[in-house]
């Protein structure tokens, strides 16, 4: 026996087997250390006690767990519980699904922001992709349609009538009489004045061929005027440029007084729509009231056209010049 051991000792001491002996010794020491240290730490690991109402590392409150089911996990993966059912560690705790579903965007944004960008180019591209995925890119405003320029209205023709009107004293001829000039007569202007109205200016006929006046008082007519509606019933007179008409009235003292109306000119010009409105607004209110009270608003066989101050014949009757003699 001693010889066997002596031979074994000799073989072990031999230089060729010395490395093997060293490796076997190291392996034995390592196994012994693992058995001592691993078993001691496993045995000394206390069971984690979680109080009710504390928060777990995942952020889920333990208060959500029912008190009838205690949850305890060991590092070895073995479920050790007392007075409770076994809990599967891979099953999420109650409330964790709702929390993860409520904030997926926040977790994504956190993970994205926590990851540093290596270059400025990659950082700008990542921010652009996050904005695109979030759908928060600003809306591009639609280009405003250019407004069409307003077409200016065509200018309208406006007529300007200038007359001479006044009394002819006894023994004075019309050529030497001093008549009062009336430039650019207003529509419905009474002549010679609103206090002594004998005539009312009504407007011009188409093309400015003549001027029309309504007779307010009865008179004996002498001259070149055309009577409307007829020679026997003269309610208005129509005169061309350069023509004249004499009107003989009886005064309050039964003395005859003769007045002369002479058309100096009928001129035309172009005006805008605003100017036409001003012309219509500028008509004589006194003449309008005078015609209304006398029942002379209408003009026999004449009516106003769409053009301001222009009269057109209601029928195509031709009227000859005539005179009406009163008395």
C-alpha positions as a printed NumPy array, in Angstrom:
array([[   0.   ,    0.   ,    0.   ],
       [   2.793,    2.321,    0.911],
       [   4.567,    1.417,   -2.294],
       [   1.426,    2.327,   -4.3  ],
       [   1.141,    5.662,   -2.632],
       [   4.818,    6.298,   -3.116],
       [   4.479,    5.589,   -6.814],
       [   1.434,    7.851,   -7.115],
       [   3.3  ,   10.623,   -5.326],
       [   6.219,   10.178,   -7.635],
       [   3.96 ,   10.361,  -10.687],
       [   2.301,   13.517,   -9.407],
       [   5.56 ,   15.227,   -8.631],
       [   6.75 ,   14.4  ,  -12.066],
       [   7.067,   17.599,  -14.181],
       [   4.919,   16.286,  -17.011],
       [   1.895,   15.818,  -14.75 ],
       [   2.407,   18.973,  -12.667],
       [   0.139,   21.262,  -14.813],
       [  -2.703,   18.762,  -14.634],
       [  -2.415,   18.593,  -10.872],
       [  -2.52 ,   22.38 ,  -10.621],
       [  -5.672,   22.623,  -12.836],
       [  -7.458,   19.937,  -10.808],
       [  -6.634,   21.773,   -7.583],
       [  -7.916,   25.085,   -8.925],
       [ -11.142,   23.465,  -10.098],
       [ -11.702,   21.921,   -6.707],
       [ -11.111,   25.237,   -4.923],
       [ -13.497,   27.046,   -7.289],
       [ -16.238,   24.443,   -6.751],
       [ -15.831,   24.704,   -3.024],
       [ -16.016,   28.541,   -3.102],
       [ -19.138,   28.506,   -5.293],
       [ -20.862,   26.045,   -2.968],
       [ -20.105,   28.132,    0.085],
       [ -20.804,   31.618,   -1.328],
       [ -23.787,   30.776,   -3.575],
       [ -25.632,   28.768,   -0.975],
       [ -25.044,   31.363,    1.719],
       [ -26.356,   34.27 ,   -0.379],
       [ -29.421,   32.28 ,   -1.443],
       [ -30.237,   31.323,    2.07 ],
       [ -29.625,   34.822,    3.41 ],
       [ -31.838,   36.562,    0.798],
       [ -34.9  ,   37.866,    2.681],
       [ -38.325,   37.734,    1.166],
       [ -39.353,   41.199,   -0.05 ],
       [ -42.269,   42.558,    1.916],
       [ -44.377,   45.094,    0.035],
       [ -46.638,   47.227,    2.131],
       [ -50.088,   48.194,    0.878],
       [ -50.088,   51.548,   -0.921],
       [ -46.347,   51.459,   -1.886],
       [ -45.28 ,   51.931,   -5.489],
       [ -43.433,   49.243,   -7.431],
       [ -40.393,   50.076,   -9.629],
       [ -42.645,   49.901,  -12.722],
       [ -44.808,   52.73 ,  -11.381],
       [ -47.887,   50.595,  -10.569],
       [ -49.382,   51.154,   -7.167],
       [ -49.617,   47.983,   -5.064],
       [ -52.905,   49.318,   -3.74 ],
       [ -54.411,   48.114,   -7.01 ],
       [ -53.664,   44.505,   -6.013],
       [ -56.405,   42.836,   -4.066],
       [ -55.436,   42.123,   -0.433],
       [ -56.653,   38.556,   -0.783],
       [ -53.894,   37.773,   -3.287],
       [ -50.383,   38.302,   -1.985],
       [ -47.594,   38.61 ,   -4.544],
       [ -44.076,   37.471,   -3.672],
       [ -41.298,   36.484,   -6.055],
       [ -37.862,   35.089,   -5.21 ],
       [ -34.681,   35.529,   -7.242],
       [ -34.633,   31.875,   -8.018],
       [ -37.907,   32.133,   -9.937],
       [ -39.787,   29.948,   -7.423],
       [ -43.11 ,   31.325,   -6.229],
       [ -43.278,   31.242,   -2.444],
       [ -46.439,   32.624,   -0.979],
       [ -48.426,   32.26 ,    2.136],
       [ -52.198,   32.338,    2.3  ],
       [ -52.548,   33.396,   -1.366],
       [ -52.733,   32.169,   -4.94 ],
       [ -49.698,   31.728,   -7.171],
       [ -48.985,   34.767,   -9.426],
       [ -47.5  ,   34.377,  -12.911],
       [ -44.557,   36.848,  -13.148],
       [ -45.178,   37.316,  -16.919],
       [ -48.78 ,   38.488,  -16.369],
       [ -48.907,   42.35 ,  -16.085],
       [ -50.304,   43.739,  -12.884],
       [ -53.811,   45.325,  -12.932],
       [ -53.77 ,   48.896,  -14.352],
       [ -50.469,   48.519,  -16.192],
       [ -52.209,   47.925,  -19.543],
       [ -54.358,   51.038,  -19.213],
       [ -51.366,   53.172,  -18.269],
       [ -49.217,   51.911,  -21.141],
       [ -52.095,   52.408,  -23.622],
       [ -52.789,   55.951,  -22.342],
       [ -49.258,   57.225,  -22.858],
       [ -47.608,   55.513,  -25.832],
       [ -46.684,   58.837,  -27.345],
       [ -45.073,   60.029,  -24.124],
       [ -42.906,   56.921,  -23.768],
       [ -41.898,   57.194,  -27.41 ],
       [ -41.024,   60.846,  -26.995],
       [ -39.032,   60.047,  -23.825],
       [ -37.073,   57.263,  -25.468],
       [ -36.46 ,   59.41 ,  -28.511],
       [ -35.31 ,   62.419,  -26.52 ],
       [ -33.058,   60.255,  -24.284],
       [ -31.188,   58.924,  -27.307],
       [ -28.433,   61.431,  -28.19 ],
       [ -27.931,   62.269,  -31.848],
       [ -24.511,   61.647,  -33.243],
       [ -24.574,   64.508,  -35.774],
       [ -26.6  ,   67.643,  -36.304],
       [ -27.968,   66.241,  -39.554],
       [ -29.321,   63.113,  -37.891],
       [ -30.858,   65.23 ,  -35.113],
       [ -32.725,   67.441,  -37.557],
       [ -33.956,   64.426,  -39.493],
       [ -35.191,   62.726,  -36.309],
       [ -37.063,   65.845,  -35.226],
       [ -38.608,   66.148,  -38.665],
       [ -39.727,   62.52 ,  -38.57 ],
       [ -41.239,   62.962,  -35.089],
       [ -43.222,   65.978,  -36.271],
       [ -44.415,   64.09 ,  -39.304],
       [ -45.51 ,   61.085,  -37.221],
       [ -47.327,   63.368,  -34.733],
       [ -49.239,   65.124,  -37.498],
       [ -48.477,   68.571,  -36.002],
       [ -46.892,   70.069,  -39.101],
       [ -48.327,   73.562,  -39.835],
       [ -50.928,   73.726,  -42.57 ],
       [ -49.837,   75.519,  -45.721],
       [ -52.149,   78.525,  -46.313],
       [ -53.905,   78.484,  -49.648],
       [ -52.893,   81.35 ,  -51.935],
       [ -55.425,   84.179,  -52.039],
       [ -57.226,   84.503,  -55.343],
       [ -56.557,   87.863,  -56.965],
       [ -59.649,   90.   ,  -56.999],
       [ -60.918,   91.063,  -60.371],
       [ -60.564,   94.774,  -60.965],
       [ -63.9  ,   96.502,  -60.983],
       [ -64.952,   97.672,  -64.404],
       [ -65.597,  101.412,  -64.316],
       [ -69.047,  102.386,  -65.46 ],
       [ -69.334,  104.163,  -68.775],
       [ -69.748,  107.923,  -68.478],
       [ -73.241,  109.236,  -69.042],
       [ -74.326,  112.235,  -71.044],
       [ -75.522,  115.234,  -69.028],
       [ -77.24 ,  118.252,  -70.562],
       [ -76.857,  121.86 ,  -69.459],
       [ -79.541,  124.395,  -70.399],
       [ -78.988,  128.17 ,  -70.338],
       [ -81.936,  130.542,  -70.783],
       [ -82.922,  134.187,  -70.56 ],
       [ -86.187,  135.06 ,  -68.888],
       [ -87.765,  138.341,  -67.854],
       [ -90.517,  140.898,  -68.342],
       [ -90.717,  143.078,  -71.438],
       [ -91.635,  146.658,  -70.453],
       [ -94.048,  148.541,  -72.674],
       [ -92.307,  150.007,  -75.697],
       [ -89.194,  147.756,  -75.309],
       [ -88.424,  145.295,  -78.072],
       [ -87.185,  141.772,  -77.284],
       [ -83.824,  142.602,  -78.864],
       [ -83.208,  145.496,  -76.48 ],
       [ -84.85 ,  144.018,  -73.37 ],
       [ -82.737,  143.279,  -70.293],
       [ -83.562,  139.652,  -69.485],
       [ -82.269,  137.687,  -66.472],
       [ -79.824,  134.891,  -67.362],
       [ -80.285,  131.429,  -65.81 ],
       [ -77.2  ,  129.257,  -66.329],
       [ -77.336,  125.478,  -66.01 ],
       [ -80.965,  125.222,  -64.974],
       [ -81.784,  122.694,  -62.257],
       [ -84.481,  120.156,  -62.895],
       [ -87.923,  121.411,  -61.798],
       [ -86.567,  124.931,  -61.322],
       [ -89.443,  127.506,  -61.231],
       [ -89.088,  130.659,  -63.375],
       [ -88.645,  133.464,  -62.637],
       [ -88.632,  132.401,  -58.941],
       [ -90.34 ,  130.145,  -56.401],
       [ -92.251,  133.199,  -55.09 ],
       [ -93.607,  134.021,  -58.561],
       [ -93.68 ,  130.767,  -60.521],
       [ -94.812,  131.033,  -64.141],
       [ -92.881,  128.135,  -65.692],
       [ -91.17 ,  124.961,  -64.373],
       [ -88.205,  123.434,  -66.231],
       [ -88.833,  119.713,  -66.861],
       [ -85.75 ,  118.612,  -68.833],
       [ -84.588,  118.088,  -72.417],
       [ -85.723,  115.722,  -75.134],
       [ -83.536,  112.911,  -76.503],
       [ -80.242,  114.17 ,  -77.875],
       [ -80.722,  117.592,  -76.288],
       [ -82.771,  118.756,  -79.236],
       [ -85.134,  120.918,  -77.154],
       [ -86.02 ,  122.024,  -73.624],
       [ -89.458,  121.477,  -72.096],
       [ -91.288,  123.732,  -69.613],
       [ -94.618,  123.236,  -67.837],
       [ -97.021,  126.211,  -67.773],
       [ -98.081,  126.909,  -64.191],
       [-100.465,  129.787,  -65.018],
       [-102.615,  130.425,  -68.062],
       [-101.066,  132.727,  -70.621],
       [-101.35 ,  133.951,  -74.189],
       [ -98.433,  132.523,  -76.189],
       [ -96.581,  134.231,  -79.02 ],
       [ -93.441,  132.809,  -80.596],
       [ -91.778,  129.664,  -81.847],
       [ -92.638,  127.189,  -79.066],
       [ -94.413,  123.86 ,  -79.677],
       [ -97.495,  123.256,  -77.549],
       [ -97.994,  119.938,  -75.752],
       [-100.2  ,  117.948,  -76.009],
       [-101.931,  119.953,  -78.758],
       [-102.379,  123.433,  -80.143],
       [-105.774,  123.784,  -78.477],
       [-104.71 ,  122.435,  -75.072],
       [-101.247,  123.763,  -74.275],
       [ -99.983,  122.492,  -70.902],
       [ -96.283,  122.569,  -71.752],
       [ -94.045,  124.228,  -74.321],
       [ -90.997,  122.845,  -76.092],
       [ -88.228,  125.122,  -77.451],
       [ -85.024,  124.437,  -79.385],
       [ -81.745,  126.228,  -78.862],
       [ -81.947,  129.805,  -80.183],
       [ -85.772,  129.917,  -80.154],
       [ -87.892,  132.269,  -78.01 ],
       [ -91.464,  132.458,  -76.769],
       [ -93.453,  135.378,  -75.346],
       [ -96.002,  134.733,  -72.603],
       [ -98.683,  137.339,  -71.875],
       [-100.198,  137.256,  -68.383],
       [-102.861,  139.366,  -66.683],
       [-101.669,  140.927,  -63.449],
       [-103.712,  141.427,  -60.291],
       [-104.536,  144.959,  -61.459],
       [-105.895,  143.601,  -64.732],
       [-102.889,  145.005,  -66.569],
       [-101.266,  142.705,  -69.173],
       [ -97.61 ,  141.791,  -68.525],
       [ -95.494,  140.099,  -71.169],
       [ -92.527,  137.84 ,  -70.369],
       [ -90.042,  136.367,  -72.792],
       [ -88.306,  132.98 ,  -72.569],
       [ -85.268,  132.593,  -74.792],
       [ -83.167,  129.375,  -75.054],
       [ -79.531,  130.44 ,  -75.199],
       [ -77.896,  126.996,  -75.44 ],
       [ -78.327,  123.275,  -74.752],
       [ -74.905,  121.769,  -74.181],
       [ -73.882,  118.207,  -73.247],
       [ -71.009,  116.726,  -71.273],
       [ -69.901,  113.37 ,  -69.878],
       [ -70.372,  112.604,  -66.208],
       [ -69.955,  109.635,  -63.907],
       [ -72.749,  107.825,  -62.117],
       [ -71.967,  109.777,  -58.944],
       [ -72.379,  113.071,  -60.832],
       [ -75.75 ,  111.909,  -62.163],
       [ -76.901,  111.124,  -58.637],
       [ -75.872,  114.604,  -57.561],
       [ -77.908,  116.074,  -60.409],
       [ -80.988,  114.154,  -59.315],
       [ -80.469,  115.181,  -55.691],
       [ -80.06 ,  118.804,  -56.791],
       [ -83.524,  119.11 ,  -58.347],
       [ -85.648,  121.967,  -57.025],
       [ -87.819,  120.936,  -54.097],
       [ -89.949,  124.076,  -54.536],
       [ -90.716,  123.121,  -58.136],
       [ -91.604,  119.559,  -57.087],
       [ -94.035,  120.81 ,  -54.438],
       [ -95.513,  123.344,  -56.858],
       [ -96.233,  120.696,  -59.491],
       [ -97.692,  118.37 ,  -56.875],
       [-100.11 ,  120.952,  -55.512],
       [-101.2  ,  121.997,  -59.023],
       [-101.618,  118.395,  -60.205],
       [ -99.07 ,  118.918,  -63.008],
       [ -96.616,  116.116,  -62.203],
       [ -97.274,  114.337,  -65.49 ],
       [ -96.159,  115.784,  -68.806],
       [ -98.595,  115.253,  -71.69 ],
       [ -97.296,  112.611,  -74.129],
       [ -93.862,  112.707,  -72.486],
       [ -92.129,  110.578,  -69.88 ],
       [ -88.689,  110.439,  -68.31 ],
       [ -86.191,  107.981,  -69.735],
       [ -83.549,  106.042,  -67.805],
       [ -81.166,  108.915,  -68.469],
       [ -81.346,  111.677,  -65.887],
       [ -83.301,  114.723,  -67.04 ],
       [ -84.061,  113.321,  -70.516],
       [ -87.654,  113.121,  -71.8  ],
       [ -88.976,  110.8  ,  -74.482],
       [ -92.28 ,  110.916,  -76.294],
       [ -94.799,  108.363,  -75.111],
       [ -96.212,  108.141,  -78.65 ],
       [ -94.913,  109.043,  -82.086],
       [ -97.304,  111.885,  -82.634],
       [ -96.001,  114.982,  -84.307],
       [ -97.016,  118.287,  -82.833],
       [ -97.156,  121.45 ,  -84.865],
       [ -96.415,  124.827,  -83.413],
       [ -99.514,  126.437,  -82.041],
       [-100.824,  129.204,  -79.875],
       [-103.439,  129.294,  -77.191],
       [-105.228,  132.565,  -76.632],
       [-106.951,  133.101,  -73.323],
       [-110.089,  135.343,  -73.209]])
